[in-house]
Amino acid sequence: MRCRSAYNAPADCVEIRIDITYDGYPLETSWQLFDSENQVIYDSKPHDVKVQGLVQTALRVRRGSYRLAVYDKGGDGLCCIYGQGNISVFTGTRNVQAGAIFGSETSTNFVASSNYAARMKSQTLVYGNNVALRLTINYDRFPKETSWKLMNDDTGLVVDEVTQGGHSTAGLWSKDYTNLRPGHYWFFIADSSFDGTAGGAIKIEQIDGITRSVMSEKWSDSGNFGSYVEGDFLVV
């Protein structure tokens, strides 16, 4: 509660964001946020949300471990014939996702360690050296189902990302990212229909920042990843 105060908030308060994409029956769904002592610090009630779609909730909490529990009174989660739902928690370093197929209840654990909003504003800190990457995605016939994020895992800063619905063209897509900093990087890709990119391969390569020639492959996936897949790799 003190983290919500504008006057005497503790110094270790950080910002997180909880994104829930509701199915066609949002009145069935509620969620709770628990701290490391299993105490409820935020309680969403059924009937709070009355419209299908994405609802974002920004919260200030103290640094530490948390658990997000999502409940569905209909016993069918947030998916399938009643709509393609999704659950994400954005912290200072990661986007933690939980599956929308869960029956009556699901939960996901995460750590709030640094300020999400502040990190997302300081994009220039990703850059500064002549290191370059090429991301290639072979989208299936339903590209709007796919979301992904590429980030520097040392700093938590995002290089690029596409949210669900943000890409609308099927087939091969590629983009080069130049003048990046060396270090550890993380890539995450999710599909709301839980069938990946249906065999459309995904690849991340390190390229020469000037000639754009391929130097080495850093990470790849066949595209048959189901709901999501992620990978870490080092760029030097």
Contacts in CASP RR format, 6 or more apart in sequence:
PFRMAT RR
TARGET T0000
AUTHOR 0000-0000-0000
METHOD contacts of the structure
MODEL  1
MRCRSAYNAPADCVEIRIDITYDGYPLETSWQLFDSENQVIYDSKPHDVK
VQGLVQTALRVRRGSYRLAVYDKGGDGLCCIYGQGNISVFTGTRNVQAGA
IFGSETSTNFVASSNYAARMKSQTLVYGNNVALRLTINYDRFPKETSWKL
MNDDTGLVVDEVTQGGHSTAGLWSKDYTNLRPGHYWFFIADSSFDGTAGG
AIKIEQIDGITRSVMSEKWSDSGNFGSYVEGDFLVV
1 41 0 8 1.000
2 8 0 8 1.000
2 9 0 8 1.000
2 10 0 8 1.000
2 13 0 8 1.000
3 9 0 8 1.000
3 10 0 8 1.000
3 13 0 8 1.000
3 60 0 8 1.000
3 61 0 8 1.000
3 62 0 8 1.000
4 60 0 8 1.000
9 60 0 8 1.000
10 62 0 8 1.000
12 62 0 8 1.000
12 63 0 8 1.000
13 60 0 8 1.000
13 61 0 8 1.000
13 62 0 8 1.000
13 63 0 8 1.000
14 60 0 8 1.000
14 61 0 8 1.000
14 62 0 8 1.000
14 63 0 8 1.000
14 91 0 8 1.000
14 92 0 8 1.000
14 112 0 8 1.000
14 113 0 8 1.000
14 114 0 8 1.000
14 115 0 8 1.000
14 116 0 8 1.000
15 58 0 8 1.000
15 59 0 8 1.000
15 60 0 8 1.000
15 115 0 8 1.000
15 116 0 8 1.000
15 117 0 8 1.000
15 118 0 8 1.000
16 58 0 8 1.000
16 59 0 8 1.000
16 60 0 8 1.000
16 61 0 8 1.000
16 66 0 8 1.000
16 89 0 8 1.000
16 90 0 8 1.000
16 91 0 8 1.000
16 92 0 8 1.000
16 112 0 8 1.000
16 116 0 8 1.000
17 56 0 8 1.000
17 57 0 8 1.000
17 58 0 8 1.000
17 59 0 8 1.000
17 89 0 8 1.000
17 90 0 8 1.000
17 116 0 8 1.000
18 31 0 8 1.000
18 33 0 8 1.000
18 56 0 8 1.000
18 57 0 8 1.000
18 59 0 8 1.000
18 68 0 8 1.000
18 88 0 8 1.000
18 89 0 8 1.000
18 90 0 8 1.000
19 54 0 8 1.000
19 55 0 8 1.000
19 56 0 8 1.000
19 57 0 8 1.000
19 86 0 8 1.000
19 87 0 8 1.000
19 88 0 8 1.000
19 89 0 8 1.000
19 90 0 8 1.000
20 29 0 8 1.000
20 31 0 8 1.000
20 49 0 8 1.000
20 54 0 8 1.000
20 55 0 8 1.000
20 57 0 8 1.000
20 70 0 8 1.000
20 78 0 8 1.000
20 85 0 8 1.000
20 86 0 8 1.000
20 87 0 8 1.000
20 88 0 8 1.000
21 53 0 8 1.000
21 54 0 8 1.000
21 55 0 8 1.000
21 78 0 8 1.000
21 84 0 8 1.000
21 85 0 8 1.000
21 86 0 8 1.000
21 87 0 8 1.000
21 100 0 8 1.000
21 164 0 8 1.000
22 29 0 8 1.000
22 49 0 8 1.000
22 51 0 8 1.000
22 52 0 8 1.000
22 53 0 8 1.000
22 54 0 8 1.000
22 55 0 8 1.000
22 78 0 8 1.000
22 85 0 8 1.000
23 29 0 8 1.000
23 52 0 8 1.000
23 77 0 8 1.000
23 78 0 8 1.000
23 79 0 8 1.000
23 82 0 8 1.000
23 83 0 8 1.000
23 84 0 8 1.000
23 85 0 8 1.000
23 100 0 8 1.000
24 52 0 8 1.000
24 82 0 8 1.000
24 83 0 8 1.000
25 74 0 8 1.000
25 82 0 8 1.000
26 49 0 8 1.000
26 50 0 8 1.000
26 51 0 8 1.000
26 52 0 8 1.000
26 53 0 8 1.000
27 46 0 8 1.000
27 47 0 8 1.000
27 49 0 8 1.000
27 50 0 8 1.000
28 46 0 8 1.000
28 72 0 8 1.000
28 73 0 8 1.000
28 74 0 8 1.000
28 75 0 8 1.000
29 46 0 8 1.000
29 49 0 8 1.000
29 70 0 8 1.000
29 71 0 8 1.000
29 72 0 8 1.000
29 73 0 8 1.000
29 77 0 8 1.000
29 78 0 8 1.000
30 44 0 8 1.000
30 45 0 8 1.000
30 46 0 8 1.000
30 48 0 8 1.000
30 70 0 8 1.000
30 71 0 8 1.000
30 73 0 8 1.000
31 44 0 8 1.000
31 68 0 8 1.000
31 69 0 8 1.000
31 70 0 8 1.000
31 71 0 8 1.000
32 40 0 8 1.000
32 42 0 8 1.000
32 43 0 8 1.000
32 44 0 8 1.000
32 68 0 8 1.000
32 69 0 8 1.000
32 71 0 8 1.000
33 40 0 8 1.000
33 41 0 8 1.000
33 42 0 8 1.000
33 43 0 8 1.000
33 59 0 8 1.000
33 61 0 8 1.000
33 66 0 8 1.000
33 67 0 8 1.000
33 68 0 8 1.000
33 69 0 8 1.000
34 40 0 8 1.000
34 41 0 8 1.000
34 66 0 8 1.000
34 67 0 8 1.000
34 68 0 8 1.000
34 69 0 8 1.000
35 41 0 8 1.000
35 61 0 8 1.000
35 64 0 8 1.000
35 65 0 8 1.000
35 66 0 8 1.000
36 64 0 8 1.000
36 65 0 8 1.000
36 66 0 8 1.000
38 67 0 8 1.000
41 61 0 8 1.000
42 59 0 8 1.000
44 57 0 8 1.000
46 73 0 8 1.000
49 55 0 8 1.000
52 83 0 8 1.000
53 85 0 8 1.000
54 86 0 8 1.000
58 117 0 8 1.000
61 112 0 8 1.000
62 112 0 8 1.000
63 112 0 8 1.000
63 113 0 8 1.000
63 114 0 8 1.000
64 111 0 8 1.000
64 112 0 8 1.000
64 113 0 8 1.000
65 109 0 8 1.000
65 110 0 8 1.000
65 111 0 8 1.000
66 109 0 8 1.000
66 110 0 8 1.000
66 111 0 8 1.000
66 112 0 8 1.000
67 107 0 8 1.000
67 108 0 8 1.000
67 109 0 8 1.000
67 110 0 8 1.000
68 87 0 8 1.000
68 89 0 8 1.000
68 98 0 8 1.000
68 107 0 8 1.000
68 108 0 8 1.000
68 110 0 8 1.000
69 105 0 8 1.000
69 106 0 8 1.000
69 107 0 8 1.000
70 78 0 8 1.000
70 87 0 8 1.000
70 98 0 8 1.000
70 102 0 8 1.000
70 105 0 8 1.000
70 106 0 8 1.000
70 107 0 8 1.000
71 104 0 8 1.000
71 105 0 8 1.000
72 78 0 8 1.000
72 102 0 8 1.000
72 103 0 8 1.000
72 104 0 8 1.000
72 105 0 8 1.000
73 104 0 8 1.000
74 103 0 8 1.000
74 104 0 8 1.000
75 103 0 8 1.000
75 104 0 8 1.000
76 82 0 8 1.000
76 103 0 8 1.000
77 100 0 8 1.000
77 101 0 8 1.000
77 102 0 8 1.000
77 103 0 8 1.000
77 104 0 8 1.000
77 106 0 8 1.000
78 85 0 8 1.000
78 86 0 8 1.000
78 87 0 8 1.000
78 100 0 8 1.000
78 102 0 8 1.000
79 85 0 8 1.000
79 100 0 8 1.000
79 101 0 8 1.000
80 101 0 8 1.000
84 100 0 8 1.000
84 145 0 8 1.000
84 192 0 8 1.000
84 193 0 8 1.000
85 100 0 8 1.000
85 192 0 8 1.000
86 97 0 8 1.000
86 99 0 8 1.000
86 100 0 8 1.000
86 164 0 8 1.000
86 190 0 8 1.000
86 192 0 8 1.000
87 97 0 8 1.000
87 98 0 8 1.000
87 99 0 8 1.000
87 100 0 8 1.000
87 106 0 8 1.000
87 108 0 8 1.000
88 95 0 8 1.000
88 96 0 8 1.000
88 97 0 8 1.000
88 98 0 8 1.000
89 95 0 8 1.000
89 96 0 8 1.000
89 97 0 8 1.000
89 98 0 8 1.000
89 108 0 8 1.000
89 110 0 8 1.000
90 96 0 8 1.000
90 116 0 8 1.000
91 110 0 8 1.000
91 111 0 8 1.000
91 112 0 8 1.000
91 113 0 8 1.000
91 114 0 8 1.000
91 116 0 8 1.000
92 112 0 8 1.000
92 113 0 8 1.000
92 114 0 8 1.000
92 115 0 8 1.000
92 116 0 8 1.000
92 119 0 8 1.000
92 156 0 8 1.000
93 113 0 8 1.000
93 114 0 8 1.000
93 119 0 8 1.000
93 153 0 8 1.000
93 156 0 8 1.000
94 110 0 8 1.000
94 186 0 8 1.000
95 149 0 8 1.000
95 188 0 8 1.000
96 108 0 8 1.000
96 110 0 8 1.000
97 108 0 8 1.000
97 188 0 8 1.000
97 190 0 8 1.000
97 227 0 8 1.000
97 228 0 8 1.000
98 106 0 8 1.000
98 107 0 8 1.000
98 108 0 8 1.000
99 106 0 8 1.000
99 227 0 8 1.000
100 192 0 8 1.000
101 194 0 8 1.000
114 156 0 8 1.000
119 155 0 8 1.000
119 156 0 8 1.000
119 157 0 8 1.000
120 157 0 8 1.000
120 158 0 8 1.000
122 157 0 8 1.000
123 157 0 8 1.000
123 158 0 8 1.000
125 155 0 8 1.000
125 157 0 8 1.000
125 181 0 8 1.000
126 152 0 8 1.000
126 155 0 8 1.000
126 157 0 8 1.000
126 158 0 8 1.000
126 159 0 8 1.000
126 180 0 8 1.000
126 181 0 8 1.000
127 179 0 8 1.000
127 180 0 8 1.000
127 181 0 8 1.000
128 179 0 8 1.000
128 180 0 8 1.000
128 181 0 8 1.000
129 179 0 8 1.000
129 180 0 8 1.000
129 181 0 8 1.000
129 182 0 8 1.000
130 178 0 8 1.000
130 179 0 8 1.000
130 209 0 8 1.000
130 210 0 8 1.000
131 179 0 8 1.000
131 180 0 8 1.000
131 181 0 8 1.000
131 182 0 8 1.000
131 206 0 8 1.000
131 209 0 8 1.000
131 235 0 8 1.000
131 236 0 8 1.000
132 176 0 8 1.000
132 177 0 8 1.000
132 178 0 8 1.000
132 179 0 8 1.000
132 180 0 8 1.000
132 206 0 8 1.000
132 207 0 8 1.000
132 208 0 8 1.000
132 209 0 8 1.000
132 212 0 8 1.000
133 150 0 8 1.000
133 159 0 8 1.000
133 176 0 8 1.000
133 177 0 8 1.000
133 180 0 8 1.000
133 185 0 8 1.000
133 204 0 8 1.000
133 205 0 8 1.000
133 206 0 8 1.000
133 207 0 8 1.000
133 218 0 8 1.000
133 235 0 8 1.000
134 174 0 8 1.000
134 175 0 8 1.000
134 176 0 8 1.000
134 177 0 8 1.000
134 204 0 8 1.000
134 205 0 8 1.000
134 206 0 8 1.000
134 207 0 8 1.000
134 212 0 8 1.000
134 214 0 8 1.000
135 150 0 8 1.000
135 160 0 8 1.000
135 174 0 8 1.000
135 175 0 8 1.000
135 177 0 8 1.000
135 187 0 8 1.000
135 203 0 8 1.000
135 204 0 8 1.000
136 172 0 8 1.000
136 173 0 8 1.000
136 174 0 8 1.000
136 201 0 8 1.000
136 202 0 8 1.000
136 203 0 8 1.000
136 204 0 8 1.000
136 205 0 8 1.000
137 146 0 8 1.000
137 148 0 8 1.000
137 172 0 8 1.000
137 173 0 8 1.000
137 174 0 8 1.000
137 189 0 8 1.000
137 197 0 8 1.000
137 200 0 8 1.000
137 202 0 8 1.000
138 171 0 8 1.000
138 172 0 8 1.000
138 173 0 8 1.000
138 197 0 8 1.000
138 199 0 8 1.000
138 200 0 8 1.000
138 201 0 8 1.000
138 202 0 8 1.000
138 223 0 8 1.000
139 146 0 8 1.000
139 167 0 8 1.000
139 169 0 8 1.000
139 170 0 8 1.000
139 171 0 8 1.000
139 172 0 8 1.000
139 173 0 8 1.000
139 197 0 8 1.000
139 200 0 8 1.000
140 146 0 8 1.000
140 170 0 8 1.000
140 171 0 8 1.000
140 195 0 8 1.000
140 196 0 8 1.000
140 197 0 8 1.000
140 198 0 8 1.000
140 199 0 8 1.000
140 200 0 8 1.000
141 170 0 8 1.000
141 198 0 8 1.000
142 170 0 8 1.000
142 193 0 8 1.000
143 165 0 8 1.000
143 167 0 8 1.000
143 168 0 8 1.000
143 169 0 8 1.000
143 170 0 8 1.000
143 171 0 8 1.000
144 164 0 8 1.000
144 165 0 8 1.000
144 166 0 8 1.000
144 167 0 8 1.000
144 168 0 8 1.000
145 164 0 8 1.000
145 165 0 8 1.000
145 191 0 8 1.000
145 192 0 8 1.000
145 193 0 8 1.000
146 162 0 8 1.000
146 164 0 8 1.000
146 167 0 8 1.000
146 189 0 8 1.000
146 190 0 8 1.000
146 191 0 8 1.000
146 192 0 8 1.000
146 196 0 8 1.000
146 197 0 8 1.000
147 161 0 8 1.000
147 162 0 8 1.000
147 163 0 8 1.000
147 164 0 8 1.000
147 165 0 8 1.000
147 166 0 8 1.000
147 189 0 8 1.000
147 190 0 8 1.000
147 192 0 8 1.000
148 161 0 8 1.000
148 162 0 8 1.000
148 187 0 8 1.000
148 188 0 8 1.000
148 189 0 8 1.000
148 190 0 8 1.000
149 158 0 8 1.000
149 160 0 8 1.000
149 161 0 8 1.000
149 162 0 8 1.000
149 187 0 8 1.000
149 188 0 8 1.000
149 189 0 8 1.000
150 158 0 8 1.000
150 159 0 8 1.000
150 160 0 8 1.000
150 161 0 8 1.000
150 177 0 8 1.000
150 185 0 8 1.000
150 186 0 8 1.000
150 187 0 8 1.000
150 204 0 8 1.000
151 157 0 8 1.000
151 158 0 8 1.000
151 159 0 8 1.000
151 161 0 8 1.000
151 185 0 8 1.000
151 186 0 8 1.000
151 187 0 8 1.000
152 159 0 8 1.000
152 180 0 8 1.000
152 181 0 8 1.000
152 183 0 8 1.000
152 184 0 8 1.000
152 185 0 8 1.000
152 186 0 8 1.000
153 183 0 8 1.000
153 184 0 8 1.000
153 185 0 8 1.000
153 186 0 8 1.000
153 232 0 8 1.000
154 181 0 8 1.000
154 183 0 8 1.000
154 184 0 8 1.000
155 181 0 8 1.000
159 177 0 8 1.000
159 180 0 8 1.000
159 185 0 8 1.000
160 175 0 8 1.000
160 177 0 8 1.000
164 190 0 8 1.000
164 192 0 8 1.000
167 173 0 8 1.000
176 207 0 8 1.000
176 209 0 8 1.000
176 212 0 8 1.000
178 209 0 8 1.000
179 209 0 8 1.000
180 235 0 8 1.000
182 235 0 8 1.000
182 236 0 8 1.000
183 234 0 8 1.000
183 235 0 8 1.000
183 236 0 8 1.000
184 232 0 8 1.000
184 233 0 8 1.000
184 234 0 8 1.000
184 235 0 8 1.000
185 204 0 8 1.000
185 218 0 8 1.000
185 232 0 8 1.000
185 233 0 8 1.000
185 234 0 8 1.000
185 235 0 8 1.000
186 230 0 8 1.000
186 231 0 8 1.000
186 232 0 8 1.000
187 204 0 8 1.000
187 219 0 8 1.000
187 230 0 8 1.000
187 231 0 8 1.000
187 233 0 8 1.000
188 228 0 8 1.000
188 229 0 8 1.000
188 230 0 8 1.000
188 231 0 8 1.000
189 196 0 8 1.000
189 197 0 8 1.000
189 202 0 8 1.000
189 221 0 8 1.000
189 225 0 8 1.000
189 228 0 8 1.000
189 229 0 8 1.000
189 230 0 8 1.000
190 227 0 8 1.000
190 228 0 8 1.000
191 197 0 8 1.000
191 225 0 8 1.000
191 226 0 8 1.000
191 227 0 8 1.000
191 228 0 8 1.000
194 226 0 8 1.000
194 227 0 8 1.000
195 226 0 8 1.000
196 223 0 8 1.000
196 224 0 8 1.000
196 225 0 8 1.000
196 226 0 8 1.000
196 227 0 8 1.000
197 223 0 8 1.000
197 225 0 8 1.000
198 223 0 8 1.000
198 224 0 8 1.000
199 222 0 8 1.000
199 223 0 8 1.000
199 224 0 8 1.000
200 222 0 8 1.000
200 223 0 8 1.000
201 220 0 8 1.000
201 221 0 8 1.000
201 222 0 8 1.000
201 223 0 8 1.000
202 220 0 8 1.000
202 221 0 8 1.000
202 223 0 8 1.000
203 217 0 8 1.000
203 219 0 8 1.000
203 220 0 8 1.000
204 217 0 8 1.000
204 218 0 8 1.000
204 219 0 8 1.000
204 220 0 8 1.000
204 233 0 8 1.000
205 214 0 8 1.000
205 215 0 8 1.000
205 216 0 8 1.000
205 217 0 8 1.000
205 218 0 8 1.000
206 214 0 8 1.000
206 215 0 8 1.000
206 216 0 8 1.000
206 217 0 8 1.000
206 218 0 8 1.000
206 235 0 8 1.000
207 213 0 8 1.000
207 214 0 8 1.000
207 215 0 8 1.000
208 215 0 8 1.000
218 233 0 8 1.000
218 234 0 8 1.000
218 235 0 8 1.000
219 231 0 8 1.000
219 233 0 8 1.000
221 229 0 8 1.000
223 229 0 8 1.000
END
